Amino acid sequence: MLICILWEKRQVRWMFFKLLQKECMQTFKSLIYWIYVICVLLFFFTQMGSPEFDAKKPVKTEDGVYGTVLSKDEKDIQEVLLGELAQDFYQNNWKTYPAGFIKYVKPDETEIQEIDKILEEMTGLTEKQRSMAIEKFEEEAIAQPYYELPDFRLPVKEGVSYETFKENMKKVCAVLGAGSSYEESKFSQGVEVAADYEDAVAEYENLIEKDKFTRGYARLFSDYLGIILGIMPVFVVVTRCMRDRRAKMQELIYVRKVSSGTVVLSRYIAMVATMLLPVIFAAFYTLMQCIGYTKGMNIAIDYLAFVPSVFVWLLPEIMVVSALGMFLTELTDTAVAVLVQAVWWYTSVFMQIGGLTSGDFGFHLVVRHNSVLDYQIFADHYQEFIINRVFYAGLALFFLALSVWVYSMKRKGAWDFYGKIRRGSKRKSKA
């Protein structure tokens, strides 16, 4: 009896690896897969392929320009936001981003007066005084390069609390609508302010000592690759799964002695593994660039920095996109998964509340950290990041289990979504 059980288990394992090999070969033969590879690598090389490496300690300069840092200080938030609001008022140029794209708003005269009242209440400055301050700022800024321009800031009138500021920003949002810079959910993530020399040195030390140089570039690598991996895998998955319907019973005859779980799991692992290959190549390429740059510079680097980037940051994303695509395709026998994934990807990429280095990971499919610096921001939100990735890995397994169930029902003849729709349309046409 024991021998029979062991023999059966051995047969199952043999069949699984046989199917896995077959599915890998089928994926490699797919034109859509190679289009996927080209798109991923093309996106990588055009967006990050040759990053500007900088491992030199900042030196003090006469102009005192050292880039920017993210600040959550209430004073900074108020002054930056009020400065931005005053400029919008001065130019009568009101922009919002309600769906990721720019939208110009035209407040009426009553609404303009309301914003003017808010500005005067918050700053103690009249419209004329604010205009003079803006004009002076612009005159002084003309001589400076664009990338060195400071933010225009307005100090808050003495005695005005942060709570009052937030209430007034709500009023501004009520006028402008959704997607403005004055939403608390956005400015609470912090605002970009000019960095001083000490800030620049601290960022440098974090990059060299805490990030071991390569970890910062690994985060930037993951940020870029995460964008394309949030959408492209679904095309590979849908194409592969739709082939079953076109092949009809041939596939089922081939695997008639194999469980549905074995069939689906082997297919899923094969697709995820093959789609991970160009990501691993791009990660290795970036690592080699980092090693080449730091050669002879006496900088200790983390040679394994890209391992968690690939397998913790990016793999769960490929997994969940593939699993959802497989489930919806098996469920409906249509390419509806492409549309669903496109909507999900768009909302994740273009409608995130926080900035690109704010640590706003939440439950976004595509998490962003578009900088080799800002180590402390990432470290402060690392637990949130891990929860996000574990959630999507678990969600992928959930959709995979549903795919197994649907596939099993279809093999038994108990589920034919496409056929039901087709028969229903025929009945309507006859009527």
C-alpha positions in Angstrom: 0.0 0.0 0.0 2.8 2.4 1.0 4.7 1.5 -2.2 1.6 2.4 -4.3 1.2 5.8 -2.5 4.8 6.6 -3.0 4.6 5.6 -6.7 1.5 7.7 -7.2 3.3 10.7 -5.6 6.3 10.2 -7.8 4.1 10.0 -10.9 2.3 13.3 -9.9 5.7 15.1 -9.4 6.9 13.7 -12.7 3.8 14.8 -14.5 4.0 18.3 -12.8 7.5 18.9 -14.0 6.7 17.5 -17.4 3.8 20.0 -17.7 5.9 22.8 -16.3 8.5 22.1 -18.9 5.8 22.0 -21.6 4.3 25.3 -20.4 7.7 27.0 -20.3 8.3 26.0 -23.9 4.9 27.1 -25.0 5.5 30.5 -23.4 8.9 30.9 -25.1 7.2 30.1 -28.4 4.6 32.9 -27.9 5.0 36.1 -29.9 3.2 38.0 -27.1 5.8 36.9 -24.6 8.7 38.2 -26.7 6.8 41.5 -27.1 6.5 41.5 -23.3 10.3 41.0 -23.0 11.0 43.8 -25.5 8.6 46.2 -23.8 10.0 45.6 -20.4 13.6 46.0 -21.5 12.9 49.0 -23.7 11.1 50.7 -20.8 14.0 49.9 -18.5 16.7 51.1 -20.9 14.9 54.3 -21.8 13.9 55.2 -18.3 16.8 54.0 -16.2 19.3 52.1 -18.3 22.2 54.5 -17.6 21.5 56.2 -14.3 23.6 59.2 -13.2 25.7 57.8 -10.4 26.8 60.1 -7.6 28.9 58.9 -4.7 30.8 62.1 -3.9 30.3 63.8 -0.6 28.6 67.2 -1.0 30.8 70.3 -0.7 29.7 73.7 0.4 28.8 76.1 -2.4 28.3 79.9 -2.5 24.7 79.6 -3.8 23.8 77.1 -1.1 21.8 74.9 -3.5 21.8 71.3 -2.4 18.6 70.0 -3.8 15.4 69.4 -1.9 14.2 67.3 1.0 10.7 66.2 2.1 9.5 68.0 5.1 6.4 67.3 7.3 7.0 70.3 9.5 3.7 72.2 10.0 5.4 75.6 9.4 7.0 74.4 6.1 3.7 72.9 4.9 1.8 76.1 5.6 4.3 78.4 4.1 4.8 76.3 0.9 1.1 75.8 0.4 0.2 79.4 1.0 2.9 80.5 -1.4 1.6 78.2 -4.0 -2.0 79.4 -3.4 -0.9 83.0 -3.7 0.8 82.3 -7.0 -2.2 80.5 -8.4 -4.3 83.5 -7.3 -1.9 86.0 -8.8 -1.8 84.2 -12.2 -5.4 83.2 -12.0 -4.2 79.8 -13.1 -5.9 76.9 -11.2 -4.9 73.3 -11.9 -6.1 70.1 -10.4 -5.3 66.4 -11.2 -8.5 64.5 -10.4 -7.7 61.5 -12.5 -4.0 61.7 -13.1 -4.4 64.3 -15.9 -4.3 68.0 -15.6 -7.7 69.9 -15.4 -7.9 73.7 -15.4 -10.5 75.2 -13.1 -12.1 78.6 -13.6 -13.6 79.8 -10.2 -16.3 82.5 -10.5 -15.9 86.0 -9.0 -17.5 85.0 -5.6 -15.1 82.0 -5.3 -12.1 84.1 -6.2 -13.1 86.6 -3.4 -13.4 83.7 -1.0 -9.9 82.5 -1.7 -8.6 86.1 -1.4 -10.2 86.3 2.0 -8.6 83.1 3.1 -5.1 84.2 1.9 -5.5 87.5 3.8 -6.7 85.8 6.9 -3.8 83.3 6.9 -1.0 85.7 5.9 -2.1 89.1 7.0 -1.2 90.4 3.5 -3.6 92.1 1.1 -3.8 91.2 -2.6 -1.5 94.1 -3.5 1.1 93.1 -0.9 1.1 89.5 -2.0 1.5 90.6 -5.7 4.5 92.8 -4.8 6.1 89.9 -3.0 5.6 87.5 -5.9 7.0 90.0 -8.4 10.1 90.6 -6.3 10.6 86.8 -6.0 10.3 86.4 -9.8 12.8 89.2 -10.4 15.4 87.6 -8.1 14.8 84.1 -9.6 15.4 85.2 -13.2 19.2 85.0 -12.8 19.0 81.4 -11.3 18.9 78.2 -13.3 15.4 76.6 -13.4 16.5 73.6 -11.3 17.8 75.9 -8.6 14.6 77.9 -8.2 13.4 78.0 -4.6 9.7 77.7 -3.8 7.8 80.9 -3.2 6.8 80.9 0.5 4.5 83.1 2.5 4.7 83.2 6.3 1.7 82.5 8.4 0.2 85.4 10.4 1.0 85.2 14.1 -1.7 83.5 16.1 -3.1 81.4 13.2 -3.2 77.7 14.2 -2.5 74.7 12.0 -6.1 73.5 12.5 -7.3 76.9 11.1 -5.0 76.3 8.1 -6.4 72.9 7.4 -10.0 74.2 7.7 -9.2 76.9 5.2 -7.6 74.4 2.8 -10.8 72.4 2.9 -12.6 75.5 1.7 -10.2 76.0 -1.1 -10.7 72.3 -2.2 -14.4 72.9 -2.1 -13.9 75.6 -4.7 -11.4 73.8 -6.9 -12.7 70.3 -6.7 -10.8 67.0 -6.3 -7.2 66.6 -7.2 -5.7 69.9 -6.0 -2.5 70.3 -4.0 -4.5 71.7 -1.1 -6.1 68.4 -0.1 -5.0 67.3 3.3 -4.4 63.7 2.1 -1.7 65.2 -0.1 0.1 67.8 1.9 0.0 65.7 5.1 2.6 63.5 3.2 5.0 66.4 3.3 6.2 69.1 1.0 9.5 69.6 -0.9 11.7 72.2 0.7 15.2 73.4 -0.1 17.9 71.3 1.6 20.8 72.8 3.4 24.3 71.4 3.5 23.7 69.3 6.6 20.7 67.7 4.9 22.8 66.9 1.8 25.5 65.4 3.9 23.0 63.3 5.9 21.5 61.9 2.6 25.0 61.1 1.3 25.9 59.2 4.5 22.6 57.3 4.3 23.3 56.3 0.7 26.9 55.2 1.4 26.7 53.8 5.0 23.1 52.5 5.4 22.1 51.8 1.8 25.5 50.5 0.9 25.1 52.5 -2.4 23.4 49.7 -4.3 20.2 49.6 -2.2 19.4 53.1 -3.2 19.7 52.2 -6.9 17.8 49.0 -6.3 14.8 51.0 -5.0 15.0 53.3 -8.1 15.2 50.2 -10.3 12.1 48.7 -8.6 10.2 51.9 -8.9 10.7 52.1 -12.7 10.2 48.3 -13.4 7.1 48.3 -11.2 5.3 50.7 -13.6 5.6 48.4 -16.6 5.1 45.2 -14.6 1.7 46.5 -13.4 0.2 46.0 -16.9 2.3 43.9 -19.3 2.0 40.4 -17.7 -1.7 40.3 -18.3 -1.3 40.2 -22.0 1.0 37.1 -21.8 -1.5 35.4 -19.4 -4.6 36.1 -21.4 -3.0 35.0 -24.6 -1.9 31.7 -23.1 -5.2 31.0 -21.4 -7.3 31.8 -24.5 -5.3 29.2 -26.4 -7.2 26.5 -24.4 -10.5 27.7 -25.8 -9.1 27.7 -29.4 -7.5 24.3 -28.9 -10.8 23.0 -27.4 -10.5 19.4 -26.2 -6.9 18.6 -27.3 -5.5 20.1 -24.2 -7.9 18.4 -21.9 -7.2 15.0 -23.6 -3.5 15.5 -23.0 -3.9 16.1 -19.3 -6.9 13.9 -18.6 -5.1 12.0 -15.9 -3.7 15.1 -14.2 -5.6 17.1 -11.5 -6.8 20.6 -12.4 -4.5 22.0 -9.6 -1.5 20.5 -11.3 -2.4 21.9 -14.7 -3.2 25.4 -13.5 -0.3 25.6 -11.1 2.3 24.4 -13.7 1.0 26.9 -16.2 1.0 29.7 -13.6 4.5 29.0 -12.3 5.8 28.7 -15.9 4.4 32.1 -16.9 5.5 33.9 -13.7 9.0 32.4 -14.0 9.5 33.3 -17.6 8.2 36.8 -17.2 10.6 37.3 -14.3 13.6 36.5 -16.5 14.0 40.0 -18.2 13.6 41.6 -14.8 16.5 39.5 -13.4 18.5 40.5 -16.4 17.8 44.2 -16.0 18.6 43.9 -12.2 22.0 42.2 -13.0 22.8 44.8 -15.6 22.2 47.7 -13.1 24.2 45.9 -10.4 27.1 45.6 -12.8 26.9 49.3 -13.5 27.0 50.1 -9.8 30.0 47.8 -9.3 31.8 49.4 -12.3 31.2 52.9 -11.0 32.4 52.2 -7.4 35.5 50.3 -8.5 38.5 51.8 -6.8 36.4 54.2 -4.7 36.7 52.3 -1.4 32.9 52.1 -1.1 31.4 49.0 0.6 28.4 47.9 -1.6 25.7 45.3 -1.0 26.0 42.8 -3.9 22.7 41.2 -3.0 20.7 44.5 -3.0 18.7 43.6 -6.0 17.6 40.2 -4.7 14.8 41.7 -2.4 14.1 44.2 -5.2 13.2 41.5 -7.6 11.7 38.9 -5.3 10.0 41.0 -2.6 9.2 44.2 -4.5 8.4 43.1 -8.1 7.6 39.4 -7.9 4.3 39.9 -5.9 3.2 42.4 -8.6 3.8 39.9 -11.4 2.1 37.2 -9.3 -1.1 39.1 -8.7 -1.4 40.6 -12.2 -0.9 37.1 -13.7 -3.3 35.4 -11.2 -6.1 37.9 -11.7 -5.6 37.6 -15.5 -5.7 33.8 -15.4 -8.8 33.8 -13.2 -10.8 36.3 -15.3 -9.8 34.5 -18.5 -10.7 31.1 -17.2 -14.0 32.5 -15.8 -15.2 34.3 -18.9 -13.3 32.8 -21.8 -12.7 36.4 -22.9 -10.0 39.0 -22.8 -11.9 41.1 -20.2 -8.9 40.7 -17.9 -6.9 43.2 -20.1 -9.6 45.9 -19.5 -9.8 45.2 -15.8 -6.0 45.3 -15.4 -5.7 48.5 -17.4 -8.2 50.3 -15.1 -6.4 48.9 -12.0 -3.0 49.9 -13.3 -4.1 53.4 -14.3 -5.6 54.1 -10.9 -2.6 52.8 -9.1 0.0 54.7 -11.1 -1.8 58.0 -11.8 -4.1 58.5 -8.8 -1.7 57.9 -5.9 -2.3 60.6 -3.2 1.3 60.9 -2.1 4.4 61.9 -4.0 7.0 59.6 -5.6 9.1 59.5 -2.4 6.5 60.1 0.3 6.4 56.6 1.6 2.7 56.4 0.6 2.6 52.7 -0.1 -0.9 51.9 1.3 -2.4 49.2 -0.9 -1.2 50.5 -4.2 -0.4 47.8 -6.7 2.5 49.9 -8.0 4.5 51.3 -5.1 6.7 54.2 -5.8 10.1 55.5 -4.5 11.6 57.4 -7.4 14.9 58.3 -5.8 18.2 56.7 -4.8 18.1 58.9 -1.7 15.4 59.4 0.9 16.6 56.4 2.9 14.9 57.5 6.1 11.5 57.9 4.4 11.6 54.4 3.1 12.9 53.0 6.4 10.1 54.7 8.3 7.5 53.2 6.0 9.2 49.8 5.5 6.6 47.9 7.6 3.8 49.4 5.5 5.7 48.3 2.3 6.1 44.7 3.5 2.4 44.5 4.5 1.6 45.7 0.9 3.7 43.1 -0.8 2.5 40.3 1.5 -1.0 41.3 0.8 -0.6 41.1 -3.0 1.3 37.8 -2.7 -1.7 36.4 -0.7 -4.2 37.9 -3.1 -2.4 36.2 -6.0 -2.7 32.8 -4.3 -6.4 33.5 -3.7 -7.0 34.2 -7.4 -4.9 31.2 -8.3 -7.1 29.0 -6.1 -10.2 30.4 -7.8 -8.7 29.6 -11.2 -8.1 26.0 -10.2 -11.8 25.7 -9.1 -13.1 27.3 -12.4 -10.8 25.1 -14.5 -12.0 22.0 -12.6 -15.6 23.0 -13.2 -15.0 23.5 -16.9 -13.3 20.0 -17.2 -16.4 18.5 -15.7 -18.6 20.4 -18.1 -20.3 22.4 -15.3 -19.0 25.8 -16.4 -19.2 27.3 -19.9 -19.4 31.1 -19.6 -18.6 31.8 -23.2 -21.0 29.1 -24.4 -23.8 30.4 -22.2 -23.4 34.0 -23.6 -23.3 32.7 -27.2 -26.4 30.6 -26.7 -28.2 33.5 -25.0 -27.4 35.8 -27.8 -28.7 33.3 -30.4 -32.0 33.0 -28.5 -32.4 36.7 -28.5 -31.6 37.0 -32.2 -34.3 34.3 -33.0 -36.8 36.1 -30.9 
